[in-house]
Each structure stands twice: as C-alpha cells, then as structure tokens.
Amino acid sequence: MIMAPAGAKRNILQRLDAGEVVIGDGGFVFALEKRGYVKAGPWTPEAAAEHPEAVRQLHREFLRAGSNVMQTFTFYASDDKLENRGNAQRFTGAQINEAACELAREVANEGDAMVAGGVSQTPSYLSCKSEDEVKGIFKKQVDVFVKKNVDFLIAEYFEHVEEAEWAVQVLKTSGLPVCASLCIGPDGDLNGVSPGDCAVRLVKAGANVVGINCHFDPMTCVKTVKMMKDGVEQAGLKAHYMVQPLAYHTPDCSCQGFIDLPEFPFGLEPRILTRWDMHKYAREAYSVGIRYIGGCCGFEPYHIRAVAEELATERGSLPAASEKHGIWGAGLEMHTKPWVRARARRDYWENLKPASGRPTCPSMSTPDSWGVTKGHADLMQHKEATSQAELKPLFEKSKASH
C-alpha cells in the first residue's frame, strides 16, 4: 500500500485499501432546491457561482456531520445540460465547475476531508450523439477538475452503463482515482444489463470504486451494490464499493426509480427516512463490504450524522455534530415532560413505526412506467424551451396512465 507523505491527507484509495469507512455527503440539488437556490426541472448547479454562501454552508454542515468527502456541486454541470430546453444561464459550465471546486476545497481544508469532482449523464447521450461528442463533454469538465487539483473523480448518476464506461475512460486520463456509480436497481440499467455485468464493465473501463447512487432507497441500493460486488468477484476482478442512495422509501418503484413516482419531486416528504432508518442502512452497507457510504437526494446533514454515529466504533470517533445529539435519543433525558423522557432509549426508536398523519393516503403509489429510454422520440433534447405543443400529448398520456 502506498503511504502518504507526512502531514498529507491520505487519498481515497489509501483509505479504502486500509479498510477505513469513508463517509460521503448528501443530495445537494434537492437540499438547495428546498432552500431556494436550485430550480427543479433542470436541477443544474449554477448556485455554486450565483450563491456560493449557500453551497459553502451546506458543505460545512455535511463536514460537521461526519462527511469525509466534499463532492463538488457540479451535478449536471455540462454545457449541453446547462443550456437544455430553454435553461438560460449567466455562467458557463467551466465557471460553475471552477466555483464549485473552490468551495469544496475551502471547506475540505477545514477538516480531514477530500474533494471529489463529479460528472453525470448527459442530454447528448440520450439524444444519440456520438461517443466522441459525449466524451468531449466529459473532457471539458475533467480539465477543470485537474486544474483545480481535486483529490479524486466520480462518474455518477448514469442510467446506461455504456455512457458510464465512456465517462470512466475519460476520467481515467486524469491520473486520479475514479469512482463510478449508476442510478439503477436490481433489474439493471435501462437496457437490462445486470448490476453484476455493469460493475464488471466499469472495472474493466478503469474504475477503482463502483456502486450505486440515487433513484432508490438505501436497502435497495445496498442490495444492488451486493449484486455488483458478486459480479466483480466472480469475474476475478477487484474493486472497492460505494453506495449513495435516496433518503426516501421506494418499495413501489420500477426500474426507473423514484422519478416514476407520482410524488416526484414535490410530494416526497412522507417517504423520508428517519435518522434511525439511517442507522440500519449504515450497518447493512458495512456488513456487505461497502466502505464508501454516503447519500444522495433527500439526504440532509442529520442523516449523514446518523451514518457516522452508527459506524463510530469502526471509524474511531464521533462527528462534531454529535455534540448536539444524544446517541439513540439520550438528549431527551433532559426533557421537561416525563413521557418524552421515557423515549430516551434505543429500543424505543429502533422499533418505532412512524405514522404519516394522512388518513386518506395510500401506503404506496403506482409508478408512471412509461418505459422510454435512449433513442426514444420523447427523449430527444434541444436548446429551445419546451413548447406547449410538446407538452400537450405528455399531459394527455399522463392523465390516461392515472
């Protein structure tokens, strides 16, 4: 194992090779949308340049909660996505990516954290642009990450393993460690490639760490990463594993995950996992051999704090945010009401079945399983704003499906 120079931070592979738990951060686009800094629909990260104070503060909250990785707020920050469907921008992709790198580095230097530059799936791929065109989009982002000296790279949120392979191949040219995570479930990618086969392809493309992020709840994502791990091992290959799931319960989701749910994206709150659910998630992820454990959409700092607290023994410490949180509700011992003090125990919170308080709501939904993917006419992207003529048949189809 390569040792880091004295006084230098160890990189992601040195930490994982040593068997350490690396805790990621959470879902910046969802968290910042709720705070008023991101527009739902495009989900683009211009806030890194427009409102750096908001992005910086969220980084700090995740760092305090126990995150070892400050992932640059560069989700969907490719030029083709930033200008897609009338999404007018005052900033270029390079300006947003540079600002995001600077913010992540500033906060990472306040603790023992690494900076990860991230790329994600592109409208160009969905519109059947060539491999060279898609790779060119990734290369522009990677050039910024190298210029800004990030510590490692992540190709995340890919529904098609082919596009993820292309991303990994470009990221590997940087010479930095590369992670690759797909937003798929146990059924595989949108072309039906199994999780195990997807993982093998990503490792062969050059990924050092493979796994799952977004689209599904924690236990579904852990199950899918386990399938990836089995596939890699059966192929005689080696890799590390990562998982960064949703903070929403998704037992009723089909292969497209939570974007198919009628509640997406503005009615998902009843599905949010509690901090106690996150303890179970962290333990399950650790037990199957995953050592890079974080979160995606819906994850707030208190969720990451729960992950860090569950794995405190393995990590050798509690996060700073635990100063304001009694383990398993111990802080409630100080409450003025005796029936609330009676909840200051682990067995109460571990066995709680939270009520939604919504008497007429179903426990599960019927997903919008339209079944379209790369190459379908409905997925062809363009710079012009979506027209009413385009929307009308979609509205009618949606009404018919419900």
Disulfide bonds with the S-S distance in Angstrom:
none
